[in-house]
Amino acid sequence: MTRYIEISDDIRNKIVASFYQQGQQLPKQMELMEEYQTSRMTIQKALNLLNMEGLITAKKGTGTFVSKKIPPQFFLDSKVNQFTGVTDHLRGKGRLSSEVISFDVRFPDEVEVEKLQIADEDPVYDIIRLRKLDKEPILLEYTIMPLKVIPNITKKILNQSIYYYIQHELTLSIGSAVRRIHADRPDAYDKQYLECKEIDPVLEINQVAYLSDGRPFEYSQTRHRYDKGDIIFSSPIF
């Protein structure tokens, strides 16, 4: 990852964690250069990126400040290349809870066989969960996982964090993911569980996630309320 994007991510995370409060002045550029052991140009690029996102403002002759009015949904934003799981992403932002709508084991269909690189006789978990933050619905998760890769999932695990179970109980390392993101109209489940109205748009993310050894372990679709955070993409500027 480009250095200035790493720095902007770190400062953004500090704003989310309230290390830097809304309205607070950020350290001067010379201090940031020393903290991150980089050049003034790199720091300026990082700050420009945060300024474009509306997170900071520069006051001539005074310094750079965290914006005083940051929309609440910003704190639910996630990076397009963030694969840490919902529980880890929303830690410290409120009380996250999960409602298991359905949990079954079945044989995969043709698409799931292709996406997960398994045989048609390899059973998979079929999971639907509603995720809430401070009792407010934020997203619906439709998850397919092969039992031979991620064994022994229970409802107790589903009510907590599957990714924590994978990393800390199964001691597997999560690698990368391929995502396709698009907008959609609300379906019956969106209206029932996400409390969407007929005209509310829904952000849908389709994902195949891989372990660090290259094995696919998850084929999923998440349906997000339009007003509960954005997906952020940062690209190097040449």
Backbone torsions as a table, in degrees:
resi	resn	phi	psi	omega
1	MET	NA	140.9	178.7
2	THR	-60.7	141.2	-172.1
3	ARG	-59.1	-43.6	-176.4
4	TYR	-67.8	-27.9	176.2
5	ILE	-70.7	-39.2	175.7
6	GLU	-59.1	-42.5	-178.7
7	ILE	-68.6	-43.3	178.5
8	SER	-63.2	-36.9	177.0
9	ASP	-63.1	-42.0	-178.8
10	ASP	-65.9	-43.6	178.5
11	ILE	-66.1	-40.4	177.9
12	ARG	-60.2	-44.4	179.1
13	ASN	-62.0	-35.9	178.5
14	LYS	-69.0	-32.9	175.5
15	ILE	-68.5	-44.3	178.6
16	VAL	-60.3	-40.1	-177.9
17	ALA	-82.4	2.6	-179.9
18	SER	65.7	19.5	170.4
19	PHE	-63.8	-41.2	168.5
20	TYR	-106.4	117.9	-177.0
21	GLN	-80.2	157.6	175.4
22	GLN	-60.9	130.0	-178.6
23	GLY	88.9	-9.3	-177.5
24	GLN	-77.7	144.8	176.3
25	GLN	-77.5	134.0	176.0
26	LEU	-77.6	159.9	174.2
27	PRO	-56.7	152.0	178.5
28	LYS	-65.4	158.8	-175.8
29	GLN	-57.7	-37.6	178.5
30	MET	-62.1	-38.3	178.5
31	GLU	-67.8	-40.5	178.2
32	LEU	-67.0	-37.2	176.2
33	MET	-59.1	-42.1	179.9
34	GLU	-70.8	-41.6	-179.3
35	GLU	-61.8	-43.4	-175.0
36	TYR	-98.8	1.1	177.0
37	GLN	51.7	58.0	-177.7
38	THR	-147.8	-176.7	-175.0
39	SER	-87.2	164.5	176.7
40	ARG	-62.3	-40.1	-179.4
41	MET	-60.1	-41.0	179.5
42	THR	-65.1	-41.8	177.6
43	ILE	-63.5	-42.5	179.8
44	GLN	-62.4	-40.8	177.3
45	LYS	-62.3	-42.5	179.5
46	ALA	-63.1	-44.1	-179.5
47	LEU	-68.6	-36.8	177.2
48	ASN	-61.5	-38.6	179.3
49	LEU	-64.1	-43.7	178.7
50	LEU	-67.6	-34.0	177.5
51	ASN	-65.7	-41.2	178.6
52	MET	-64.0	-30.1	178.3
53	GLU	-79.5	-8.7	179.8
54	GLY	82.7	16.0	-177.4
55	LEU	-88.4	-27.0	179.9
56	ILE	-134.0	160.0	175.4
57	THR	-134.4	144.5	179.0
58	ALA	-103.9	129.9	177.0
59	LYS	-111.8	116.7	-175.4
60	LYS	-56.2	127.2	177.7
61	GLY	81.3	-3.6	-177.6
62	THR	-117.6	-50.5	-178.7
63	GLY	144.4	-164.3	-178.4
64	THR	-113.7	134.5	-174.5
65	PHE	-126.5	148.0	168.9
66	VAL	-67.2	135.9	-178.4
67	SER	-57.5	142.5	-178.5
68	LYS	-75.5	-29.0	-178.0
69	LYS	-123.6	92.5	176.3
70	ILE	-99.8	125.2	179.6
71	PRO	-54.8	136.4	-178.2
72	PRO	-54.7	-33.6	-177.2
73	GLN	-68.0	-16.9	177.6
74	PHE	-57.4	-36.8	-175.5
75	PHE	-71.1	-5.3	174.5
76	LEU	-103.6	-3.3	-179.7
77	ASP	-59.1	150.5	174.7
78	SER	-134.5	154.5	178.2
79	LYS	-79.7	145.2	-178.3
80	VAL	-63.2	-26.2	179.9
81	ASN	-104.6	25.5	-179.7
82	GLN	-95.7	119.8	-174.7
83	PHE	-123.9	36.7	-174.8
84	THR	-90.3	-8.6	-175.9
85	GLY	93.2	154.9	-175.2
86	VAL	-64.6	-41.9	-176.9
87	THR	-60.2	-46.1	-179.6
88	ASP	-68.4	-40.7	-178.7
89	HIS	-62.4	-38.7	-174.6
90	LEU	-97.0	6.6	179.3
91	ARG	-59.7	129.7	178.7
92	GLY	85.6	-0.9	-177.7
93	LYS	-104.3	3.7	-178.8
94	GLY	146.2	-176.8	-179.7
95	ARG	-90.3	109.9	179.9
96	LEU	-89.9	133.3	177.0
97	SER	-134.2	158.1	-179.7
98	SER	-124.7	136.2	173.2
99	GLU	-115.5	116.7	-179.7
100	VAL	-80.5	111.6	-179.7
101	ILE	-82.8	-41.1	174.4
102	SER	-153.8	151.6	-177.3
103	PHE	-151.9	106.8	-175.7
104	ASP	-134.9	163.3	170.7
105	VAL	-119.3	131.0	-178.4
106	ARG	-153.2	177.6	175.3
107	PHE	-87.8	148.4	-174.7
108	PRO	-76.2	155.5	172.2
109	ASP	-87.8	-177.6	-174.4
110	GLU	-62.9	-40.7	-179.4
111	VAL	-64.6	-44.4	-179.2
112	GLU	-65.5	-36.7	175.6
113	VAL	-59.4	-44.4	-179.2
114	GLU	-68.9	-47.2	-175.8
115	LYS	-66.4	-39.4	-175.5
116	LEU	-95.4	-2.0	177.7
117	GLN	54.8	50.7	-179.8
118	ILE	-124.7	172.1	176.5
119	ALA	-87.5	157.9	-176.9
120	ASP	-69.7	-11.2	175.8
121	GLU	-97.8	2.5	177.4
122	ASP	-83.9	117.0	-178.0
123	PRO	-68.2	153.0	179.1
124	VAL	-131.1	153.3	168.0
125	TYR	-80.3	139.0	174.9
126	ASP	-120.0	108.2	-169.9
127	ILE	-123.7	133.7	170.5
128	ILE	-124.3	124.2	179.8
129	ARG	-130.8	143.9	170.6
130	LEU	-101.8	127.2	178.3
131	ARG	-105.7	132.5	-179.2
132	LYS	-124.2	146.7	174.3
133	LEU	-121.9	118.5	-174.2
134	ASP	51.9	43.8	176.3
135	LYS	70.8	4.0	177.3
136	GLU	-97.6	127.3	179.9
137	PRO	-66.9	132.9	179.4
138	ILE	-120.3	-33.2	179.4
139	LEU	-159.9	155.7	173.1
140	LEU	-109.6	132.9	179.6
141	GLU	-112.9	126.5	171.7
142	TYR	-112.5	112.9	-170.4
143	THR	-126.3	132.9	173.8
144	ILE	-118.7	126.6	179.0
145	MET	-135.6	137.5	177.8
146	PRO	-76.5	132.9	-179.3
147	LEU	-62.0	-32.9	-176.1
148	LYS	-71.6	-18.3	178.0
149	VAL	-97.4	-44.2	-179.6
150	ILE	-120.8	85.6	-175.4
151	PRO	-83.6	161.9	166.6
152	ASN	63.0	34.2	173.6
153	ILE	-72.2	136.4	179.2
154	THR	-123.5	169.0	177.4
155	LYS	-64.0	-31.0	177.4
156	LYS	-61.9	-41.9	177.6
157	ILE	-64.9	-41.5	-179.3
158	LEU	-64.1	-31.2	178.4
159	ASN	-78.1	-6.2	178.8
160	GLN	-117.4	-104.0	-177.5
161	SER	-142.9	118.4	176.7
162	ILE	-66.1	-41.6	-177.7
163	TYR	-65.0	-36.5	176.1
164	TYR	-63.1	-43.7	178.9
165	TYR	-60.1	-44.3	-179.0
166	ILE	-62.3	-45.2	-174.0
167	GLN	-80.2	-36.7	-171.7
168	HIS	-104.6	-29.0	178.8
169	GLU	-94.1	-44.1	178.5
170	LEU	-88.1	-10.6	-179.3
171	THR	51.1	45.5	175.3
172	LEU	-103.1	148.3	-179.5
173	SER	-100.8	127.6	179.7
174	ILE	-84.5	132.5	-177.2
175	GLY	-99.2	-104.4	-174.3
176	SER	-120.6	-176.5	177.7
177	ALA	-151.9	154.0	172.8
178	VAL	-110.8	125.5	-175.1
179	ARG	-122.0	144.5	170.1
180	ARG	-125.5	124.5	-173.2
181	ILE	-119.6	131.9	176.2
182	HIS	-155.0	164.6	177.7
183	ALA	-91.9	152.5	-178.0
184	ASP	-148.4	165.1	172.5
185	ARG	-84.5	152.2	-178.6
186	PRO	-68.8	138.8	174.1
187	ASP	-99.0	-172.1	-175.2
188	ALA	-62.0	-40.7	179.4
189	TYR	-67.6	-39.2	177.9
190	ASP	-59.4	-43.2	-179.1
191	LYS	-67.5	-39.2	-176.9
192	GLN	-75.4	-46.2	-171.3
193	TYR	-99.2	-34.3	179.0
194	LEU	-93.1	-2.0	178.4
195	GLU	59.0	37.5	179.0
196	CYS	-80.7	145.7	171.7
197	LYS	-89.1	167.7	-176.9
198	GLU	-55.4	-35.5	-175.1
199	ILE	-94.6	-1.0	-178.6
200	ASP	-75.9	126.8	174.7
201	PRO	-73.8	155.3	177.7
202	VAL	-125.0	136.3	175.6
203	LEU	-94.3	119.6	-178.5
204	GLU	-109.4	132.0	177.1
205	ILE	-119.9	117.9	173.9
206	ASN	-99.4	133.5	-171.3
207	GLN	-142.9	140.1	164.4
208	VAL	-115.8	119.5	-177.5
209	ALA	-107.0	146.0	-174.4
210	TYR	-123.5	147.8	168.8
211	LEU	-75.4	166.6	-178.2
212	SER	-64.7	-19.3	177.3
213	ASP	-87.8	4.4	175.4
214	GLY	95.1	-5.2	-179.6
215	ARG	-77.7	129.6	173.6
216	PRO	-69.4	133.6	179.4
217	PHE	-123.0	-7.4	-176.6
218	GLU	-151.9	130.3	168.9
219	TYR	-120.2	115.6	-169.9
220	SER	-139.5	161.3	172.8
221	GLN	-134.9	126.6	174.9
222	THR	-117.0	138.6	-178.8
223	ARG	-115.3	116.3	-173.0
224	HIS	-107.0	138.4	168.8
225	ARG	-61.7	140.1	-175.9
226	TYR	-64.0	-24.1	-174.2
227	ASP	-104.1	17.5	-177.7
228	LYS	-120.9	53.4	174.9
229	GLY	101.7	154.6	179.6
230	ASP	-112.6	166.0	172.4
231	ILE	-102.0	121.0	-174.1
232	ILE	-102.3	134.7	175.7
233	PHE	-123.8	126.3	177.5
234	SER	-114.4	130.7	-178.3
235	SER	-125.2	143.7	177.5
236	PRO	-58.9	142.9	175.9
237	ILE	-105.3	121.7	-175.5
238	PHE	-99.9	NA	NA
